Amino acid sequence: MADCQPDHTCATLMQSETTPELQAVEAICPSIHALHHLRGQDWRPYREGVVMRSEPGMGSFVDIGYERNAHVAQALPEGARVTLAVGNAPTPCFMPAFSETMLEARVVPPSEPRAQLGISWGFRVRVARGINRVLKEGPHKGGYDLTIGISGEGVQREAAELVLPRYRHLLVVFGGAKDLEAIADGDFSVAQAGKAAADLFSMYLNCCPESMGVAGVKREDEVLISMGYLHAALAKYRGAS
């Protein structure tokens, strides 16, 4: 099982090597516009990039999907994905080492755009062996202060009546190939403690109580329906615990 946060250790394919099956993705989903993958003409203080070339003592040039490459002082591994601070406006500078005019930039932690601008900046996969570790081994100091399990066995409430405790770090958990009940039953530490799936969470909700006459909702549909159901309450109660 896994939860998601930013990750910048993955290698990225060059455009010329795009997998054929993915070439039409933009035509199929033209509305997808993640802030960590800006369109070429857009500008924000941060951009994601791929290190294209690196020279000791000369720094690296990074493809950031803009009309010019960016330059950073460090010699970084070629093919590495990095987050760059590029300023409020492009700052071009001629780099003799690369015989090219580039944009001045600096490498920053992938958490900085979220911390400074309060925006989503991608995700990272955390692998956890068992549902108990999903809940207990989060990246936040002190753990999650609100956990919500989504299940057909959960409590049914109208979205307008949903009241949450104040929270700073939230985890929403869905089942995978199996429902949360089966996943909890298969976790030895949960079974040893004599707990059921509902006992593991602050709240255990059924966000899709009426499946429109079908036997069940597909997991990918359940995620979208549930996040739409939770959205207003999550925004209302987010803040200091």
N, C-alpha and C positions, 0 to 999 in steps of 0.2 A: 504494500500500500504506500501511497505517497501523497504529500501535499506540495504546493508549488510556490516557488519564489525565484528571484532572478538568478541566472547562472551564466557565467561568461567564460567557460572553459571549453566550449564546444568549437569544433572546426566548422567553417562555413564554405559551401561550394561557390565557386566562381559562377557568374551568370552564364558563361559559355558552357558550363557543365551542368546546367539545370536539368533535373530529372524530367524526362518527357511528360510523365504523368502529372507534373505540377505546373506545366507551362500555361494552362488555361485557368489556373486558380483565380487570378485577378478578374477575369471575365465572368467567372461563376459567382464570385463574391466581391463585387466592386466596392461595397460599403466598408469592408474591413480596413481599418486605418489605426494601427497601434502606434502610440506615441514613441515607442522605442524603435520603430521602423518607419521613419518619416518619408514622405514623398520627396522626390529630388528637389523640387522647388521650394519646399517648406524649410523654415529655419526655427530652431529652438536652441537654448543654451547647452543642451546635451544631445549627443548623437551616438548611436552604435556604429562600430566599424570593424573591419577585418584588416589585419596587418598584412600588407602586400610585399613589403621589402624592408629589410633591416640591415643596418651597417654599424658595427661597433664604433663608438665615438661620433657617429653621424645621426643617430636616432633612427626612427622608423617612419615610413609613410603608410597611412591607413586609408583605405577606401571607406568613406562614410556615406556613399550613395548620393553625393552632391556633385556639382559640376567640377569641383576641385578636390583633390585628396587633402587629407590633414597630415600635419607633421607633429611628432612628439619627440621629446629629447631622449627617451629610453630606447635601447635596442631590444625589441620585443620579439618573441617567437613568431615566425611567419605563419600565417593561417590562424592566429589566435584572434578571438573576438574580444573587443575591449569597449568600455564606456569612456567617452571623451567629453570634457567640458570645452566648448568651442566659443563661448562668449555670446553676448546678446546680438552680435552682428558678425559677419565674416571678417576675418583679419588676415588678408593675404600677405605672404612673405616669400621672396625668392630664396630657394634652397639650392646653393651651388652643388652640394653633394649629390643631389638628385636631378640637377638641371631642370628644375620645375618650380613654378610658383604654387605654393601650398597654403593651407590655412593653419594658423597657429592653434595648437590644442594641447591639452594635458590629460593624462590618464587619471581617472577618479574611480572610487569604489562604485560598483553597480547600484549600491543603495543610495547614493547621493542624490540622484534626480528625485526619488521618492521623498527623501528627507527634506530637500530644499524646496521642491515645487509641489509636493503632495500629490503626485500623479503616479499612475501605474507604470511600471517599467519592466514588464516581462515576468518571467517566472523561472524557478529552479525546481528540479525534482528531488525530493528527499525520499529515499527508500527506507521503509520501516518493516521489520519482520513481525507482523502481527498488529492488530488494531490497538492493543494497549500501548505499544511503542509509538504509534501514530499520535496518540494523545499526550504521551508523557515526554517525548523526545523532540519537542518543537524547538525552533531556533531562538525563541524569545526568553530572556532571563525571567524566571518566575513562571514560565509556561503560559498556556492559554487561559485567559480568565473567563472565556465563554466558549463552550463547545456545543454544536447543534448536530444531532444525528437525523438524517432524513430517511424515512422508512414508511412503507405502507402500514406498518404496525404502530406508527406514531400517533400522537394526539392531533386531532383535527380542530383547527381554529380558523375563523375568518381573518384574512390578512389585516383588516382594519382594527381587529381586536387584539392583535399580537403585541404583547408587552415583553420587553427584554430587560435584563439588568444592564447597567452601564458597563461598557467594555472597552478595552484597548486592543487586545489581541484575540481574534476570533478564528475559530476553525469550524468549517462546515464539512461534514463527512457524508459521502454517499457510498452505497454499496458498489461492487464491481460486477464480476460475472455472477456473484452470489449476493443475496441481500445481507444487510448488516447483522441480522440474527444468526445466519449461518456462519458468517465471518467470525463473530464473537464466540460461537460454539466451538470453532476450530482453533481458538487461541487458548493455549494451555494455561497461561497466567490468569485469564479471565475465568475459565472454568474452575480453576483451583480456588479462586476467591468466591465461587458460588454466585457470580453475577450474570445478569442477562445483558443484552446489548443496550437496552434503555437505561440501565444503571450506570453506564460509562459516561453519559453526556449530561451537560447542564439542562438541555432541553432535547426532547425526542419528538419530532414533528412529522406529520403526513401532509406534505404540501400539494399532493395530487389526489385528494380524496375521491374524486369522481373521474374514472378513467374512460369516460365516454363510451361505455359498453364493451370495452376490450378487456382482455384478461390482465394486462399490465402495461405500464408505460415503459418505453425504451429508456435506458439509462441516460443517453444523451439528451432526450427530451425532458426527462425528470430534472436534470441539472438546470436547464433553461427555465422550466416552469417554476422550480423551487427558488431560484435566484430572483426571478421576477416577483414572486410572492414575498420574499424576505426583504427586498430592496428598501422599501420605505422605512421599515422598522430598523434595519441596520443603519441607515443614515440618521435616524432620529436618536438612537441610543448610543451611538459611537461617542466616546469621550473618556475622561478619566474615570477609573473604577471608584 
